[in-house]
Amino acid sequence: MKKSKGGVLFVVGLLAVAGLFGCSQETPVEKAKAAAASGNAATQAAGQAAVDSIKTPMDKARQTESVLEQSAEQTAAKIKESTQ
């Protein structure tokens, strides 16, 4: 009887050790790296969105400035033409 209990305990112990080695859990360092990688991507996306939200109105203002300059040149040309 004692021999069989010892054998059973030995087998259970081996299974427990095999189970512990079989589980491949991430270490905290790997979790930190994964979180940093996803956090970095989110930060870059937010930064790019901020840049885009500033660039779009600036581009529109530049286009408007160009149109206004052309209009001013045309008006100046008409005034010069009418005074001659």
N, CA, C and O atoms as a Maestro MAE file, in Angstrom:
{
 s_m_m2io_version
 :::
 2.0.0
}

f_m_ct {
 s_m_title
 :::
 protein
 m_atom[336] {
  # First column is atom index #
  i_m_mmod_type
  r_m_x_coord
  r_m_y_coord
  r_m_z_coord
  i_m_residue_number
  s_m_chain_name
  s_m_pdb_residue_name
  s_m_pdb_atom_name
  i_m_atomic_number
  :::
  1 25 0.820 -1.183 0.000 1 A "MET " " N  " 7
  2 3 0.000 0.000 0.000 1 A "MET " " CA " 6
  3 2 0.871 1.257 0.000 1 A "MET " " C  " 6
  4 15 0.595 2.203 -0.737 1 A "MET " " O  " 8
  5 25 1.903 1.268 0.811 2 A "LYS " " N  " 7
  6 3 2.750 2.441 0.885 2 A "LYS " " CA " 6
  7 2 3.504 2.641 -0.422 2 A "LYS " " C  " 6
  8 15 3.762 3.775 -0.825 2 A "LYS " " O  " 8
  9 25 3.852 1.559 -1.074 3 A "LYS " " N  " 7
  10 3 4.559 1.679 -2.330 3 A "LYS " " CA " 6
  11 2 3.671 2.319 -3.396 3 A "LYS " " C  " 6
  12 15 4.144 3.150 -4.170 3 A "LYS " " O  " 8
  13 25 2.435 1.958 -3.445 4 A "SER " " N  " 7
  14 3 1.543 2.511 -4.457 4 A "SER " " CA " 6
  15 2 1.241 3.987 -4.188 4 A "SER " " C  " 6
  16 15 1.091 4.761 -5.133 4 A "SER " " O  " 8
  17 25 1.148 4.391 -2.914 5 A "LYS " " N  " 7
  18 3 0.929 5.798 -2.595 5 A "LYS " " CA " 6
  19 2 2.149 6.613 -3.005 5 A "LYS " " C  " 6
  20 15 2.016 7.724 -3.519 5 A "LYS " " O  " 8
  21 25 3.317 6.069 -2.780 6 A "GLY " " N  " 7
  22 3 4.544 6.772 -3.161 6 A "GLY " " CA " 6
  23 2 4.640 6.903 -4.675 6 A "GLY " " C  " 6
  24 15 5.062 7.944 -5.178 6 A "GLY " " O  " 8
  25 25 4.261 5.881 -5.391 7 A "GLY " " N  " 7
  26 3 4.295 5.905 -6.853 7 A "GLY " " CA " 6
  27 2 3.290 6.912 -7.414 7 A "GLY " " C  " 6
  28 15 3.564 7.636 -8.371 7 A "GLY " " O  " 8
  29 25 2.124 6.928 -6.782 8 A "VAL " " N  " 7
  30 3 1.092 7.863 -7.229 8 A "VAL " " CA " 6
  31 2 1.547 9.301 -6.978 8 A "VAL " " C  " 6
  32 15 1.378 10.174 -7.830 8 A "VAL " " O  " 8
  33 25 2.127 9.533 -5.801 9 A "LEU " " N  " 7
  34 3 2.620 10.871 -5.490 9 A "LEU " " CA " 6
  35 2 3.744 11.266 -6.434 9 A "LEU " " C  " 6
  36 15 3.835 12.422 -6.848 9 A "LEU " " O  " 8
  37 25 4.591 10.317 -6.774 10 A "PHE " " N  " 7
  38 3 5.687 10.590 -7.694 10 A "PHE " " CA " 6
  39 2 5.145 10.961 -9.078 10 A "PHE " " C  " 6
  40 15 5.619 11.913 -9.698 10 A "PHE " " O  " 8
  41 25 4.170 10.222 -9.550 11 A "VAL " " N  " 7
  42 3 3.574 10.490 -10.860 11 A "VAL " " CA " 6
  43 2 2.864 11.849 -10.848 11 A "VAL " " C  " 6
  44 15 2.978 12.614 -11.806 11 A "VAL " " O  " 8
  45 25 2.136 12.149 -9.772 12 A "VAL " " N  " 7
  46 3 1.446 13.436 -9.658 12 A "VAL " " CA " 6
  47 2 2.476 14.568 -9.630 12 A "VAL " " C  " 6
  48 15 2.277 15.607 -10.260 12 A "VAL " " O  " 8
  49 25 3.561 14.368 -8.910 13 A "GLY " " N  " 7
  50 3 4.621 15.364 -8.859 13 A "GLY " " CA " 6
  51 2 5.238 15.601 -10.233 13 A "GLY " " C  " 6
  52 15 5.473 16.744 -10.626 13 A "GLY " " O  " 8
  53 25 5.498 14.524 -10.956 14 A "LEU " " N  " 7
  54 3 6.050 14.649 -12.305 14 A "LEU " " CA " 6
  55 2 5.083 15.392 -13.227 14 A "LEU " " C  " 6
  56 15 5.498 16.244 -14.011 14 A "LEU " " O  " 8
  57 25 3.814 15.071 -13.131 15 A "LEU " " N  " 7
  58 3 2.819 15.760 -13.955 15 A "LEU " " CA " 6
  59 2 2.759 17.258 -13.614 15 A "LEU " " C  " 6
  60 15 2.616 18.101 -14.500 15 A "LEU " " O  " 8
  61 25 2.868 17.567 -12.333 16 A "ALA " " N  " 7
  62 3 2.839 18.974 -11.916 16 A "ALA " " CA " 6
  63 2 4.045 19.721 -12.456 16 A "ALA " " C  " 6
  64 15 3.908 20.840 -12.949 16 A "ALA " " O  " 8
  65 25 5.229 19.117 -12.369 17 A "VAL " " N  " 7
  66 3 6.435 19.752 -12.892 17 A "VAL " " CA " 6
  67 2 6.348 19.888 -14.408 17 A "VAL " " C  " 6
  68 15 6.714 20.924 -14.962 17 A "VAL " " O  " 8
  69 25 5.865 18.849 -15.076 18 A "ALA " " N  " 7
  70 3 5.725 18.917 -16.534 18 A "ALA " " CA " 6
  71 2 4.723 20.001 -16.917 18 A "ALA " " C  " 6
  72 15 4.922 20.702 -17.909 18 A "ALA " " O  " 8
  73 25 3.660 20.145 -16.150 19 A "GLY " " N  " 7
  74 3 2.667 21.185 -16.421 19 A "GLY " " CA " 6
  75 2 3.247 22.576 -16.243 19 A "GLY " " C  " 6
  76 15 2.954 23.478 -17.028 19 A "GLY " " O  " 8
  77 25 4.073 22.758 -15.210 20 A "LEU " " N  " 7
  78 3 4.683 24.066 -14.988 20 A "LEU " " CA " 6
  79 2 5.642 24.442 -16.114 20 A "LEU " " C  " 6
  80 15 5.676 25.592 -16.552 20 A "LEU " " O  " 8
  81 25 6.420 23.467 -16.579 21 A "PHE " " N  " 7
  82 3 7.339 23.745 -17.673 21 A "PHE " " CA " 6
  83 2 6.599 23.894 -19.007 21 A "PHE " " C  " 6
  84 15 7.056 24.604 -19.902 21 A "PHE " " O  " 8
  85 25 5.473 23.228 -19.125 22 A "GLY " " N  " 7
  86 3 4.698 23.294 -20.359 22 A "GLY " " CA " 6
  87 2 4.005 24.635 -20.549 22 A "GLY " " C  " 6
  88 15 3.805 25.076 -21.681 22 A "GLY " " O  " 8
  89 25 3.644 25.276 -19.469 23 A "CYS " " N  " 7
  90 3 2.980 26.587 -19.565 23 A "CYS " " CA " 6
  91 2 4.012 27.628 -19.962 23 A "CYS " " C  " 6
  92 15 5.032 27.803 -19.296 23 A "CYS " " O  " 8
  93 25 3.733 28.296 -21.031 24 A "SER " " N  " 7
  94 3 4.662 29.349 -21.451 24 A "SER " " CA " 6
  95 2 3.994 30.694 -21.184 24 A "SER " " C  " 6
  96 15 3.354 31.264 -22.067 24 A "SER " " O  " 8
  97 25 4.144 31.182 -19.993 25 A "GLN " " N  " 7
  98 3 3.579 32.471 -19.625 25 A "GLN " " CA " 6
  99 2 4.580 33.560 -19.969 25 A "GLN " " C  " 6
  100 15 5.792 33.355 -19.910 25 A "GLN " " O  " 8
  101 25 4.045 34.728 -20.332 26 A "GLU " " N  " 7
  102 3 4.919 35.850 -20.634 26 A "GLU " " CA " 6
  103 2 5.528 36.381 -19.342 26 A "GLU " " C  " 6
  104 15 4.870 36.464 -18.305 26 A "GLU " " O  " 8
  105 25 6.779 36.728 -19.439 27 A "THR " " N  " 7
  106 3 7.423 37.345 -18.293 27 A "THR " " CA " 6
  107 2 6.998 38.807 -18.235 27 A "THR " " C  " 6
  108 15 6.536 39.343 -19.243 27 A "THR " " O  " 8
  109 25 7.135 39.455 -17.109 28 A "PRO " " N  " 7
  110 3 6.763 40.871 -17.034 28 A "PRO " " CA " 6
  111 2 7.523 41.746 -18.031 28 A "PRO " " C  " 6
  112 15 6.995 42.758 -18.492 28 A "PRO " " O  " 8
  113 25 8.752 41.365 -18.364 29 A "VAL " " N  " 7
  114 3 9.524 42.145 -19.330 29 A "VAL " " CA " 6
  115 2 8.869 42.056 -20.700 29 A "VAL " " C  " 6
  116 15 8.761 43.065 -21.398 29 A "VAL " " O  " 8
  117 25 8.427 40.859 -21.098 30 A "GLU " " N  " 7
  118 3 7.765 40.695 -22.390 30 A "GLU " " CA " 6
  119 2 6.451 41.455 -22.418 30 A "GLU " " C  " 6
  120 15 6.105 42.044 -23.442 30 A "GLU " " O  " 8
  121 25 5.711 41.456 -21.314 31 A "LYS " " N  " 7
  122 3 4.462 42.201 -21.241 31 A "LYS " " CA " 6
  123 2 4.731 43.690 -21.361 31 A "LYS " " C  " 6
  124 15 3.986 44.404 -22.034 31 A "LYS " " O  " 8
  125 25 5.778 44.162 -20.723 32 A "ALA " " N  " 7
  126 3 6.113 45.579 -20.784 32 A "ALA " " CA " 6
  127 2 6.499 45.976 -22.210 32 A "ALA " " C  " 6
  128 15 6.113 47.043 -22.688 32 A "ALA " " O  " 8
  129 25 7.256 45.119 -22.882 33 A "LYS " " N  " 7
  130 3 7.646 45.411 -24.260 33 A "LYS " " CA " 6
  131 2 6.420 45.445 -25.165 33 A "LYS " " C  " 6
  132 15 6.311 46.319 -26.025 33 A "LYS " " O  " 8
  133 25 5.499 44.501 -24.983 34 A "ALA " " N  " 7
  134 3 4.288 44.470 -25.797 34 A "ALA " " CA " 6
  135 2 3.438 45.705 -25.540 34 A "ALA " " C  " 6
  136 15 2.887 46.287 -26.475 34 A "ALA " " O  " 8
  137 25 3.331 46.105 -24.286 35 A "ALA " " N  " 7
  138 3 2.549 47.302 -23.952 35 A "ALA " " CA " 6
  139 2 3.212 48.551 -24.515 35 A "ALA " " C  " 6
  140 15 2.528 49.459 -24.989 35 A "ALA " " O  " 8
  141 25 4.522 48.603 -24.468 36 A "ALA " " N  " 7
  142 3 5.238 49.764 -24.991 36 A "ALA " " CA " 6
  143 2 5.078 49.851 -26.504 36 A "ALA " " C  " 6
  144 15 4.922 50.942 -27.053 36 A "ALA " " O  " 8
  145 25 5.116 48.708 -27.175 37 A "ALA " " N  " 7
  146 3 4.969 48.704 -28.628 37 A "ALA " " CA " 6
  147 2 3.585 49.187 -29.025 37 A "ALA " " C  " 6
  148 15 3.457 49.995 -29.945 37 A "ALA " " O  " 8
  149 25 2.552 48.711 -28.355 38 A "SER " " N  " 7
  150 3 1.205 49.153 -28.702 38 A "SER " " CA " 6
  151 2 0.985 50.586 -28.251 38 A "SER " " C  " 6
  152 15 0.279 51.338 -28.923 38 A "SER " " O  " 8
  153 25 1.566 50.979 -27.139 39 A "GLY " " N  " 7
  154 3 1.454 52.350 -26.664 39 A "GLY " " CA " 6
  155 2 2.172 53.312 -27.586 39 A "GLY " " C  " 6
  156 15 1.701 54.425 -27.815 39 A "GLY " " O  " 8
  157 25 3.308 52.892 -28.115 40 A "ASN " " N  " 7
  158 3 4.076 53.715 -29.036 40 A "ASN " " CA " 6
  159 2 3.288 53.949 -30.317 40 A "ASN " " C  " 6
  160 15 3.270 55.062 -30.843 40 A "ASN " " O  " 8
  161 25 2.641 52.910 -30.819 41 A "ALA " " N  " 7
  162 3 1.839 53.048 -32.035 41 A "ALA " " CA " 6
  163 2 0.666 53.990 -31.797 41 A "ALA " " C  " 6
  164 15 0.334 54.807 -32.655 41 A "ALA " " O  " 8
  165 25 0.047 53.874 -30.642 42 A "ALA " " N  " 7
  166 3 -1.081 54.756 -30.322 42 A "ALA " " CA " 6
  167 2 -0.611 56.195 -30.192 42 A "ALA " " C  " 6
  168 15 -1.302 57.119 -30.620 42 A "ALA " " O  " 8
  169 25 0.557 56.388 -29.605 43 A "THR " " N  " 7
  170 3 1.104 57.735 -29.457 43 A "THR " " CA " 6
  171 2 1.424 58.335 -30.820 43 A "THR " " C  " 6
  172 15 1.149 59.509 -31.064 43 A "THR " " O  " 8
  173 25 2.000 57.538 -31.700 44 A "GLN " " N  " 7
  174 3 2.313 58.030 -33.036 44 A "GLN " " CA " 6
  175 2 1.048 58.381 -33.806 44 A "GLN " " C  " 6
  176 15 1.003 59.388 -34.512 44 A "GLN " " O  " 8
  177 25 0.021 57.549 -33.669 45 A "ALA " " N  " 7
  178 3 -1.238 57.827 -34.364 45 A "ALA " " CA " 6
  179 2 -1.866 59.113 -33.839 45 A "ALA " " C  " 6
  180 15 -2.379 59.916 -34.619 45 A "ALA " " O  " 8
  181 25 -1.831 59.311 -32.535 46 A "ALA " " N  " 7
  182 3 -2.388 60.534 -31.960 46 A "ALA " " CA " 6
  183 2 -1.582 61.748 -32.394 46 A "ALA " " C  " 6
  184 15 -2.148 62.799 -32.695 46 A "ALA " " O  " 8
  185 25 -0.272 61.605 -32.426 47 A "GLY " " N  " 7
  186 3 0.583 62.701 -32.875 47 A "GLY " " CA " 6
  187 2 0.333 63.058 -34.328 47 A "GLY " " C  " 6
  188 15 0.289 64.234 -34.687 47 A "GLY " " O  " 8
  189 25 0.169 62.044 -35.159 48 A "GLN " " N  " 7
  190 3 -0.095 62.294 -36.575 48 A "GLN " " CA " 6
  191 2 -1.449 62.965 -36.757 48 A "GLN " " C  " 6
  192 15 -1.596 63.840 -37.611 48 A "GLN " " O  " 8
  193 25 -2.437 62.565 -35.966 49 A "ALA " " N  " 7
  194 3 -3.760 63.194 -36.038 49 A "ALA " " CA " 6
  195 2 -3.674 64.665 -35.644 49 A "ALA " " C  " 6
  196 15 -4.333 65.512 -36.247 49 A "ALA " " O  " 8
  197 25 -2.864 64.968 -34.638 50 A "ALA " " N  " 7
  198 3 -2.694 66.362 -34.218 50 A "ALA " " CA " 6
  199 2 -2.025 67.178 -35.313 50 A "ALA " " C  " 6
  200 15 -2.425 68.310 -35.581 50 A "ALA " " O  " 8
  201 25 -1.011 66.607 -35.944 51 A "VAL " " N  " 7
  202 3 -0.319 67.311 -37.030 51 A "VAL " " CA " 6
  203 2 -1.281 67.549 -38.197 51 A "VAL " " C  " 6
  204 15 -1.311 68.635 -38.776 51 A "VAL " " O  " 8
  205 25 -2.066 66.525 -38.536 52 A "ASP " " N  " 7
  206 3 -3.018 66.666 -39.635 52 A "ASP " " CA " 6
  207 2 -4.068 67.720 -39.330 52 A "ASP " " C  " 6
  208 15 -4.468 68.475 -40.216 52 A "ASP " " O  " 8
  209 25 -4.519 67.776 -38.073 53 A "SER " " N  " 7
  210 3 -5.553 68.748 -37.720 53 A "SER " " CA " 6
  211 2 -5.016 70.175 -37.788 53 A "SER " " C  " 6
  212 15 -5.792 71.118 -37.944 53 A "SER " " O  " 8
  213 25 -3.710 70.343 -37.674 54 A "ILE " " N  " 7
  214 3 -3.109 71.672 -37.796 54 A "ILE " " CA " 6
  215 2 -2.773 71.974 -39.256 54 A "ILE " " C  " 6
  216 15 -2.950 73.105 -39.710 54 A "ILE " " O  " 8
  217 25 -2.294 70.978 -39.990 55 A "LYS " " N  " 7
  218 3 -1.867 71.196 -41.369 55 A "LYS " " CA " 6
  219 2 -3.032 71.504 -42.300 55 A "LYS " " C  " 6
  220 15 -2.895 72.324 -43.207 55 A "LYS " " O  " 8
  221 25 -4.166 70.866 -42.091 56 A "THR " " N  " 7
  222 3 -5.293 71.045 -43.003 56 A "THR " " CA " 6
  223 2 -5.753 72.501 -43.057 56 A "THR " " C  " 6
  224 15 -5.870 73.047 -44.154 56 A "THR " " O  " 8
  225 25 -6.019 73.151 -41.930 57 A "PRO " " N  " 7
  226 3 -6.402 74.570 -42.011 57 A "PRO " " CA " 6
  227 2 -5.282 75.452 -42.567 57 A "PRO " " C  " 6
  228 15 -5.544 76.432 -43.265 57 A "PRO " " O  " 8
  229 25 -4.055 75.104 -42.259 58 A "MET " " N  " 7
  230 3 -2.920 75.886 -42.779 58 A "MET " " CA " 6
  231 2 -2.856 75.785 -44.303 58 A "MET " " C  " 6
  232 15 -2.624 76.786 -44.980 58 A "MET " " O  " 8
  233 25 -3.061 74.585 -44.844 59 A "ASP " " N  " 7
  234 3 -3.053 74.403 -46.297 59 A "ASP " " CA " 6
  235 2 -4.185 75.189 -46.953 59 A "ASP " " C  " 6
  236 15 -3.995 75.807 -48.001 59 A "ASP " " O  " 8
  237 25 -5.358 75.161 -46.333 60 A "LYS " " N  " 7
  238 3 -6.492 75.920 -46.872 60 A "LYS " " CA " 6
  239 2 -6.202 77.418 -46.834 60 A "LYS " " C  " 6
  240 15 -6.558 78.147 -47.760 60 A "LYS " " O  " 8
  241 25 -5.562 77.871 -45.769 61 A "ALA " " N  " 7
  242 3 -5.220 79.292 -45.666 61 A "ALA " " CA " 6
  243 2 -4.215 79.684 -46.743 61 A "ALA " " C  " 6
  244 15 -4.314 80.769 -47.317 61 A "ALA " " O  " 8
  245 25 -3.252 78.813 -47.023 62 A "ARG " " N  " 7
  246 3 -2.283 79.102 -48.075 62 A "ARG " " CA " 6
  247 2 -2.965 79.207 -49.438 62 A "ARG " " C  " 6
  248 15 -2.629 80.076 -50.243 62 A "ARG " " O  " 8
  249 25 -3.924 78.316 -49.691 63 A "GLN " " N  " 7
  250 3 -4.651 78.358 -50.958 63 A "GLN " " CA " 6
  251 2 -5.454 79.655 -51.058 63 A "GLN " " C  " 6
  252 15 -5.482 80.291 -52.111 63 A "GLN " " O  " 8
  253 25 -6.095 80.039 -49.978 64 A "THR " " N  " 7
  254 3 -6.869 81.276 -49.963 64 A "THR " " CA " 6
  255 2 -5.960 82.475 -50.172 64 A "THR " " C  " 6
  256 15 -6.313 83.414 -50.887 64 A "THR " " O  " 8
  257 25 -4.795 82.441 -49.550 65 A "GLU " " N  " 7
  258 3 -3.832 83.530 -49.714 65 A "GLU " " CA " 6
  259 2 -3.429 83.678 -51.178 65 A "GLU " " C  " 6
  260 15 -3.322 84.790 -51.695 65 A "GLU " " O  " 8
  261 25 -3.207 82.553 -51.832 66 A "SER " " N  " 7
  262 3 -2.827 82.564 -53.241 66 A "SER " " CA " 6
  263 2 -3.949 83.167 -54.091 66 A "SER " " C  " 6
  264 15 -3.684 83.973 -54.983 66 A "SER " " O  " 8
  265 25 -5.172 82.789 -53.826 67 A "VAL " " N  " 7
  266 3 -6.315 83.320 -54.574 67 A "VAL " " CA " 6
  267 2 -6.442 84.818 -54.348 67 A "VAL " " C  " 6
  268 15 -6.694 85.571 -55.288 67 A "VAL " " O  " 8
  269 25 -6.267 85.254 -53.105 68 A "LEU " " N  " 7
  270 3 -6.363 86.685 -52.805 68 A "LEU " " CA " 6
  271 2 -5.254 87.481 -53.487 68 A "LEU " " C  " 6
  272 15 -5.493 88.592 -53.961 68 A "LEU " " O  " 8
  273 25 -4.049 86.927 -53.541 69 A "GLU " " N  " 7
  274 3 -2.950 87.615 -54.224 69 A "GLU " " CA " 6
  275 2 -3.246 87.760 -55.712 69 A "GLU " " C  " 6
  276 15 -2.997 88.815 -56.295 69 A "GLU " " O  " 8
  277 25 -3.774 86.708 -56.326 70 A "GLN " " N  " 7
  278 3 -4.106 86.769 -57.745 70 A "GLN " " CA " 6
  279 2 -5.198 87.807 -57.991 70 A "GLN " " C  " 6
  280 15 -5.150 88.562 -58.962 70 A "GLN " " O  " 8
  281 25 -6.170 87.828 -57.104 71 A "SER " " N  " 7
  282 3 -7.261 88.787 -57.227 71 A "SER " " CA " 6
  283 2 -6.737 90.218 -57.082 71 A "SER " " C  " 6
  284 15 -7.159 91.116 -57.811 71 A "SER " " O  " 8
  285 25 -5.830 90.423 -56.149 72 A "ALA " " N  " 7
  286 3 -5.253 91.751 -55.956 72 A "ALA " " CA " 6
  287 2 -4.454 92.173 -57.175 72 A "ALA " " C  " 6
  288 15 -4.500 93.337 -57.573 72 A "ALA " " O  " 8
  289 25 -3.725 91.248 -57.770 73 A "GLU " " N  " 7
  290 3 -2.952 91.558 -58.976 73 A "GLU " " CA " 6
  291 2 -3.888 91.916 -60.130 73 A "GLU " " C  " 6
  292 15 -3.613 92.848 -60.885 73 A "GLU " " O  " 8
  293 25 -4.979 91.190 -60.268 74 A "GLN " " N  " 7
  294 3 -5.937 91.470 -61.333 74 A "GLN " " CA " 6
  295 2 -6.582 92.842 -61.123 74 A "GLN " " C  " 6
  296 15 -6.762 93.604 -62.072 74 A "GLN " " O  " 8
  297 25 -6.925 93.145 -59.872 75 A "THR " " N  " 7
  298 3 -7.533 94.440 -59.569 75 A "THR " " CA " 6
  299 2 -6.551 95.571 -59.850 75 A "THR " " C  " 6
  300 15 -6.927 96.602 -60.408 75 A "THR " " O  " 8
  301 25 -5.305 95.379 -59.467 76 A "ALA " " N  " 7
  302 3 -4.278 96.396 -59.725 76 A "ALA " " CA " 6
  303 2 -4.084 96.587 -61.225 76 A "ALA " " C  " 6
  304 15 -3.913 97.711 -61.696 76 A "ALA " " O  " 8
  305 25 -4.111 95.488 -61.971 77 A "ALA " " N  " 7
  306 3 -3.948 95.578 -63.425 77 A "ALA " " CA " 6
  307 2 -5.124 96.334 -64.045 77 A "ALA " " C  " 6
  308 15 -4.922 97.134 -64.959 77 A "ALA " " O  " 8
  309 25 -6.342 96.097 -63.569 78 A "LYS " " N  " 7
  310 3 -7.518 96.788 -64.101 78 A "LYS " " CA " 6
  311 2 -7.461 98.282 -63.786 78 A "LYS " " C  " 6
  312 15 -7.804 99.115 -64.625 78 A "LYS " " O  " 8
  313 25 -7.028 98.610 -62.573 79 A "ILE " " N  " 7
  314 3 -6.926 100.026 -62.180 79 A "ILE " " CA " 6
  315 2 -5.873 100.714 -63.036 79 A "ILE " " C  " 6
  316 15 -6.088 101.827 -63.517 79 A "ILE " " O  " 8
  317 25 -4.746 100.060 -63.226 80 A "LYS " " N  " 7
  318 3 -3.664 100.634 -64.019 80 A "LYS " " CA " 6
  319 2 -4.125 100.823 -65.456 80 A "LYS " " C  " 6
  320 15 -3.797 101.826 -66.091 80 A "LYS " " O  " 8
  321 25 -4.884 99.863 -65.968 81 A "GLU " " N  " 7
  322 3 -5.384 99.898 -67.338 81 A "GLU " " CA " 6
  323 2 -6.389 101.044 -67.510 81 A "GLU " " C  " 6
  324 15 -6.384 101.733 -68.530 81 A "GLU " " O  " 8
  325 25 -7.244 101.240 -66.510 82 A "SER " " N  " 7
  326 3 -8.270 102.280 -66.637 82 A "SER " " CA " 6
  327 2 -7.693 103.693 -66.483 82 A "SER " " C  " 6
  328 15 -8.278 104.653 -66.985 82 A "SER " " O  " 8
  329 25 -6.562 103.830 -65.799 83 A "THR " " N  " 7
  330 3 -5.958 105.155 -65.614 83 A "THR " " CA " 6
  331 2 -5.096 105.557 -66.793 83 A "THR " " C  " 6
  332 15 -4.743 106.730 -66.907 83 A "THR " " O  " 8
  333 25 -4.751 104.662 -67.652 84 A "GLN " " N  " 7
  334 3 -3.877 105.002 -68.781 84 A "GLN " " CA " 6
  335 2 -4.635 105.501 -69.938 84 A "GLN " " C  " 6
  336 15 -4.045 105.829 -70.967 84 A "GLN " " O  " 8
  :::
 }
 m_bond[335] {
  # First column is bond index #
  i_m_from
  i_m_to
  i_m_order
  :::
  1 1 2 1
  2 2 3 1
  3 3 4 2
  4 3 5 1
  5 5 6 1
  6 6 7 1
  7 7 8 2
  8 7 9 1
  9 9 10 1
  10 10 11 1
  11 11 12 2
  12 11 13 1
  13 13 14 1
  14 14 15 1
  15 15 16 2
  16 15 17 1
  17 17 18 1
  18 18 19 1
  19 19 20 2
  20 19 21 1
  21 21 22 1
  22 22 23 1
  23 23 24 2
  24 23 25 1
  25 25 26 1
  26 26 27 1
  27 27 28 2
  28 27 29 1
  29 29 30 1
  30 30 31 1
  31 31 32 2
  32 31 33 1
  33 33 34 1
  34 34 35 1
  35 35 36 2
  36 35 37 1
  37 37 38 1
  38 38 39 1
  39 39 40 2
  40 39 41 1
  41 41 42 1
  42 42 43 1
  43 43 44 2
  44 43 45 1
  45 45 46 1
  46 46 47 1
  47 47 48 2
  48 47 49 1
  49 49 50 1
  50 50 51 1
  51 51 52 2
  52 51 53 1
  53 53 54 1
  54 54 55 1
  55 55 56 2
  56 55 57 1
  57 57 58 1
  58 58 59 1
  59 59 60 2
  60 59 61 1
  61 61 62 1
  62 62 63 1
  63 63 64 2
  64 63 65 1
  65 65 66 1
  66 66 67 1
  67 67 68 2
  68 67 69 1
  69 69 70 1
  70 70 71 1
  71 71 72 2
  72 71 73 1
  73 73 74 1
  74 74 75 1
  75 75 76 2
  76 75 77 1
  77 77 78 1
  78 78 79 1
  79 79 80 2
  80 79 81 1
  81 81 82 1
  82 82 83 1
  83 83 84 2
  84 83 85 1
  85 85 86 1
  86 86 87 1
  87 87 88 2
  88 87 89 1
  89 89 90 1
  90 90 91 1
  91 91 92 2
  92 91 93 1
  93 93 94 1
  94 94 95 1
  95 95 96 2
  96 95 97 1
  97 97 98 1
  98 98 99 1
  99 99 100 2
  100 99 101 1
  101 101 102 1
  102 102 103 1
  103 103 104 2
  104 103 105 1
  105 105 106 1
  106 106 107 1
  107 107 108 2
  108 107 109 1
  109 109 110 1
  110 110 111 1
  111 111 112 2
  112 111 113 1
  113 113 114 1
  114 114 115 1
  115 115 116 2
  116 115 117 1
  117 117 118 1
  118 118 119 1
  119 119 120 2
  120 119 121 1
  121 121 122 1
  122 122 123 1
  123 123 124 2
  124 123 125 1
  125 125 126 1
  126 126 127 1
  127 127 128 2
  128 127 129 1
  129 129 130 1
  130 130 131 1
  131 131 132 2
  132 131 133 1
  133 133 134 1
  134 134 135 1
  135 135 136 2
  136 135 137 1
  137 137 138 1
  138 138 139 1
  139 139 140 2
  140 139 141 1
  141 141 142 1
  142 142 143 1
  143 143 144 2
  144 143 145 1
  145 145 146 1
  146 146 147 1
  147 147 148 2
  148 147 149 1
  149 149 150 1
  150 150 151 1
  151 151 152 2
  152 151 153 1
  153 153 154 1
  154 154 155 1
  155 155 156 2
  156 155 157 1
  157 157 158 1
  158 158 159 1
  159 159 160 2
  160 159 161 1
  161 161 162 1
  162 162 163 1
  163 163 164 2
  164 163 165 1
  165 165 166 1
  166 166 167 1
  167 167 168 2
  168 167 169 1
  169 169 170 1
  170 170 171 1
  171 171 172 2
  172 171 173 1
  173 173 174 1
  174 174 175 1
  175 175 176 2
  176 175 177 1
  177 177 178 1
  178 178 179 1
  179 179 180 2
  180 179 181 1
  181 181 182 1
  182 182 183 1
  183 183 184 2
  184 183 185 1
  185 185 186 1
  186 186 187 1
  187 187 188 2
  188 187 189 1
  189 189 190 1
  190 190 191 1
  191 191 192 2
  192 191 193 1
  193 193 194 1
  194 194 195 1
  195 195 196 2
  196 195 197 1
  197 197 198 1
  198 198 199 1
  199 199 200 2
  200 199 201 1
  201 201 202 1
  202 202 203 1
  203 203 204 2
  204 203 205 1
  205 205 206 1
  206 206 207 1
  207 207 208 2
  208 207 209 1
  209 209 210 1
  210 210 211 1
  211 211 212 2
  212 211 213 1
  213 213 214 1
  214 214 215 1
  215 215 216 2
  216 215 217 1
  217 217 218 1
  218 218 219 1
  219 219 220 2
  220 219 221 1
  221 221 222 1
  222 222 223 1
  223 223 224 2
  224 223 225 1
  225 225 226 1
  226 226 227 1
  227 227 228 2
  228 227 229 1
  229 229 230 1
  230 230 231 1
  231 231 232 2
  232 231 233 1
  233 233 234 1
  234 234 235 1
  235 235 236 2
  236 235 237 1
  237 237 238 1
  238 238 239 1
  239 239 240 2
  240 239 241 1
  241 241 242 1
  242 242 243 1
  243 243 244 2
  244 243 245 1
  245 245 246 1
  246 246 247 1
  247 247 248 2
  248 247 249 1
  249 249 250 1
  250 250 251 1
  251 251 252 2
  252 251 253 1
  253 253 254 1
  254 254 255 1
  255 255 256 2
  256 255 257 1
  257 257 258 1
  258 258 259 1
  259 259 260 2
  260 259 261 1
  261 261 262 1
  262 262 263 1
  263 263 264 2
  264 263 265 1
  265 265 266 1
  266 266 267 1
  267 267 268 2
  268 267 269 1
  269 269 270 1
  270 270 271 1
  271 271 272 2
  272 271 273 1
  273 273 274 1
  274 274 275 1
  275 275 276 2
  276 275 277 1
  277 277 278 1
  278 278 279 1
  279 279 280 2
  280 279 281 1
  281 281 282 1
  282 282 283 1
  283 283 284 2
  284 283 285 1
  285 285 286 1
  286 286 287 1
  287 287 288 2
  288 287 289 1
  289 289 290 1
  290 290 291 1
  291 291 292 2
  292 291 293 1
  293 293 294 1
  294 294 295 1
  295 295 296 2
  296 295 297 1
  297 297 298 1
  298 298 299 1
  299 299 300 2
  300 299 301 1
  301 301 302 1
  302 302 303 1
  303 303 304 2
  304 303 305 1
  305 305 306 1
  306 306 307 1
  307 307 308 2
  308 307 309 1
  309 309 310 1
  310 310 311 1
  311 311 312 2
  312 311 313 1
  313 313 314 1
  314 314 315 1
  315 315 316 2
  316 315 317 1
  317 317 318 1
  318 318 319 1
  319 319 320 2
  320 319 321 1
  321 321 322 1
  322 322 323 1
  323 323 324 2
  324 323 325 1
  325 325 326 1
  326 326 327 1
  327 327 328 2
  328 327 329 1
  329 329 330 1
  330 330 331 1
  331 331 332 2
  332 331 333 1
  333 333 334 1
  334 334 335 1
  335 335 336 2
  :::
 }
}
